[in-house]
């Protein structure tokens, strides 16, 4: 029987993590699309033109105007930045596939160009693939609590990934309390209308704008929560939905999960993210320990010795930073690097070995030219804190940290303090969706999850299948966050067949990843060569931007900035 939520209004709050500024989009004309959407009216018209930024070459951009408050469509409107790549084989085109890259707070105008090559070739051939910056994010009408990107970046550099010790804890809480006041003064009305339900209603307008009667959608990470919300707000308009790397809706809203209820426990502990990170870290260290040093430079020869080496390094960093590398920064770096097996795990091993041996770490190369992008770290906070319950007293978080670390180790520190900014966040979502989650959809939903996911544990996918009215689980026996970021030709074939025909994998179907960890062997850097932090590896718990002030994906959207060649599934 599906697990259902009681349709009550729950007090809502928010979470920390970095989001992304996006690229400037221009209105253009490639002809208007059809109109429609919830509530009727004139609908949304999209006028497409080539995107202006070099990172968006081959994509088209448009701007959608939507109501700020969908219950009052005649009042204030806001803008959504939209992007698409046309079907590569237009003579075989069958429709439009929408994509959400996660977050909350990850802009699709950045995520789709970065990840487009990871979609199975058959989907790229047959579908226009469309994404957008959700309301409050990126180049859409956005939550911006600072006047300039430089001012925002300067504030961010003063706040650690998480605090260590009482003094830092007090400063951390005070900094985010001040930020909350600053955000509230900017646009209090917008802060109350950036919920997942608001974005799902926007998605339905975009669906109608491209002329689709039903939605085809691939959502990863937080995008699975958005997909589940859409499926229950508009069950008759569900065409094909793939939910990849799953956020349990009941745990998000304060119930379900395994570690607590509502505001007694913060969001990420309810979701089990700390347990997923601990499990994946253990897998990383075991695989590294079994690999030769040419494949994993941090290997100490056996899994046990490699775990001891890691523990020793972290104790050393806790006592004394290694240059700019504090204990908190190293923990955050490791946590984020576990999201992608290739190249993330190799990058984590390189970092750990450099810190162990004392080799210098260089900053990523910085491209010259162009204005700094707005970092947008407050944007995921605006979404999560407005709708997901978290403790309202900053004094609660040290206790939660002690409990979580005892349960799952040091990576839990990041997952606890990432939600502390919600303690003082001023806004609550005006019209959230709180259930039920088991409405009968026009077509079944395909749920995909790795078995060792450092952010959205496998259990969450099992819960998602139970909660939805009609869903099938496809298990990816492997590691990392989402199948799209950790490719499997087997998953690709199932997904292609599902989108094109509606056929689900058999019950109990399982796939494996294309490449196991640390294969093929990588060249180890020389002992005297500085290790350069790669663009796309996590810093402060999140992947680095390619440019100063550039996009920093949030906890549920940590994607590498480079596409790893040769990992795409073959044509189905």
Secondary structure, 3 states (H helix, E strand, C coil): CCCCCCCCCCCCCCCCCCCCCCCCCCCCCCCCCCCCCCCCCCCCCCCCEECCCHHHCCCEEEEEEEECCCCCCCCCEEEEEEEEECCCCHHHCCEEEEEECCCCCCCHHHHHHHHHHHCCHHHHHHEEEEEECCCECCCCCECCCCCCHHHHHHHHHCCCCCCCCHHHHHHHHHHHHHHHHHHHHHHHHHHCCCCHHHHHHHHHHHHHHCCCCCEEEEEECHHHHHHHHHHHHCHHHEEEEEEECCCCHHHHCCCCCCCCCHHHCCHHHHHCHHHHHHHHHHHHHHHHHHCCCCCCCCCCCCHHHHHHHHHHHHHHHHHCCECCECHHHHHHHHHHHCCCHHHHHHHHHHHHHHHHHCCCEECCCCCCCCCCCCCCHHHHHHHHCCCCCCCCCHHHHHHHHHHHHHHHCCCHHHHHHCCHHHHCCCCCCCCCCCCCCCCCCCCCEEEEEEEECCCCCHHHHHHHHHHCCCEEEEEEEEECCCCCCCCCHHHHHHHHHHHHHCCCCCCCCEEECCCCCCCCCCCCCCCCCCEECCCCCEECCEECCCCCCCCCCCCCCCCCCCCCCCCCCCCC
